[in-house]
Amino acid sequence: MNEPLWIWTKLFLRLGFVLLGVGLIPVLVTQFILTGVDQLIPVMLSLSVAPLGLLCLLVALILFLAALLRRPSGPS
């Protein structure tokens, strides 16, 4: 019965890393590599998408802790 909790944990973890990557990689690329490009869109991505990524990672952490607490302690 604990398997769906682990699946949701993995999915939220992956989603959080993808959203953080989408939010932060363009900012870093335009800051260090493409210095002549306008940074409006990458900054807007980092301010709108990156916090959602952090929120997904936080939810994944909470689900992970809940899955650990619900783990059966007896012999399998």
Secondary structure, DSSP 8 states (H G I E B T S, - for coil): --HHHHHHHHHHHHHHHHHHHHHHHHHHHHHHT-TTS--HHHHHHHHHTHHHHHHHHHHHHHHHHHHHHTS--S--
